[in-house]
Amino acid sequence: MRVTSKPSSPGAAPVSGVGKPTASSPVSAPSSVHSAEPVHDALSVSSTAQFIAVAEAHIATIPDIRTEKVDALKAKLDTEQYNPDGEAVAKGIVKEFTPPKEP
């Protein structure tokens, strides 16, 4: 964008006061710079963000592999006491990988 002191359209008023400051036009700092009180930043966290932080911290304490369940299944497999229903397993796999029906 280019700003000039000439009017760019018919009937427009000329622009004054645009340009470099001169020695006769002192520039002063905003009044907040001169205040004696220090400025502090503040942070406000919503209750939802606090809840998420607590949930994430709790989830981090839970192991990725539940070894007690894995060990129990291994013991059942070793003693041939684990006999899952093949049809139920197949239905569960199909259900998990089938997209939901749209209404």
Sequence and secondary structure as in RCSB ss.txt:
>XXXX:A:sequence
MRVTSKPSSPGAAPVSGVGKPTASSPVSAPSSVHSAEPVHDALSVSSTAQFIAVAEAHIATIPDIRTEKVDALKA
KLDTEQYNPDGEAVAKGIVKEFTPPKEP
>XXXX:A:secstr
    SS SSTT     S S   TTS     GGGG SS         HHHHHHHHHHHHHHHS SS HHHHHHHHH
HHHTT     HHHHHHHHHHHHS     
